[in-house]
Amino acid sequence: MLYYRAQDGITADIIPYYENGLFYLYYLHDYRDAENRGEGTPWRLIRTKDFVEYEEMGEVLPRGTEDEQDLYVFTGSVFKEAEGKYHIFYTGHNPHLRAQGHPEQAVMHAKSSDLIHWEKQKEDTFYAPLDSYEPHDWRDPFVYRDEKNGCYRMLLAARQKDGDRVKRGCTAMCTSQDLKEWKVEEPLWSPGAFYAHECPDHFTMGENEYLVYSEFSDRFATRYRVSEPGADNWTSTVDDAFDGRAFYAAKTAWDGEKRYVFGWVPTKVDNSDNTDWQWGGSLMVHQVFCRPDRSLGCRMPDSIRKHFKKQFFFREAVECGSSQGYAAQSLLTVEADSYLLTADVVISQNNVDAGILLRHDQEEDFAYSYRISPGCGRLSFGMLPNFPWGQANFTNMERALYLKPGQRYHLELAVEGDVCVMYLDGVALTARMHVKKENRIGIFSENGQVRMENVGVFTI
């Protein structure tokens, strides 16, 4: 299973840690069955070396009771101190405490000597200072060592007391000398733009520092800001997101050579395209790279690409076009549930829209589509046509994409079950497809010509 999902629930908020050739992927497990399994979310752990095969290690950080702070063991981070001891700082969340006049959320602490067996340090629990922060939003601690200032930093998703009613979200910061006592400092970043900056992450790549956050808004995207080292001057690049609406709460990890970003693909209510997105779903991993303008792009991890070893289809070139409207062409049907499509794409003019059709049914005039729109600088996902009109919910399923007509761009598109993801010119866009049909692939264009070369389909 490439896009891992727990069999007895869903996978959410992956907390990655890398050591000795293994990625330890802690995640929030939601049974979605409170009636039978009880309320709350524990942390579980899976391990992998290739993002293809996953070893399930089971529950590692259990949820508390309804009377305890950590009924929901929410997001945090894993950190190794110089002495070799491992630490988890996590969010203890309990919505029942608000009615009792207590904060819903707190930062909590656990220790381990092997990354698997953890002991909670309840005496280290601490809350938002009420003079400057709202009490119920104090979550997602991310800890790292600040070598320049000789301390540990903790970043948090928090909301300040003052400011616009909705846009008080900030990346709060605490510092510590011993990982036990934390001093609340001025916020690291407070743009006055979002309700909350969830799941903060921080790393250095090349000559720059990056601050990652998930925008808790109607767009639900994981974004980043960039700064010169030590300046804490967080600015946006032209492309400031890792993916679209169907990739959230993402955090990163580095294996010594490459950096990866780990998010989840949300499910939808009743597994229907027409309904709302839900919290949690399946794991999705992208490789992150830095462009010359300091923006970050995403690629398919090499190990996933190499997983598709069997060539099922190949064509040197295929063209599709109509100067006055829409044209489509079916290419093949893939029998496998999991496959990889690769192609080199050339779009003739700026005003041409073109792309890939998935689960294409010509008789019913139905397909899911990845649409490339050079003229308006956009890659989007949806139905073609979206009929009955306006019912399918593909809001914010798009990315900024800057392509020049007549140039050749490499495209990779992976499908596993109802999850799909396209990579094009360093831009990733993940989606789900809920209508069950044959895996028939096609191409389409509007108002001009598209040429696809070296079209290959590979299976496992």
Helices and strands as residue ranges (DSSP letters): E 10-19, E 22-30, H 34-37, E 43-48, E 55-61, E 72-80, E 86-93, H 96-99, E 105-112, E 118-120, G 122-124, E 133-146, E 151-160, E 169-176, E 183-184, E 197-205, E 208-215, E 221-227, E 248-254, E 259-268, G 269-271, E 277-290, E 296-299, H 302-307, E 310-334, E 338-347, E 353-361, E 366-373, E 378-383, E 398-400, E 408-416, E 419-424, E 427-432, E 439-459
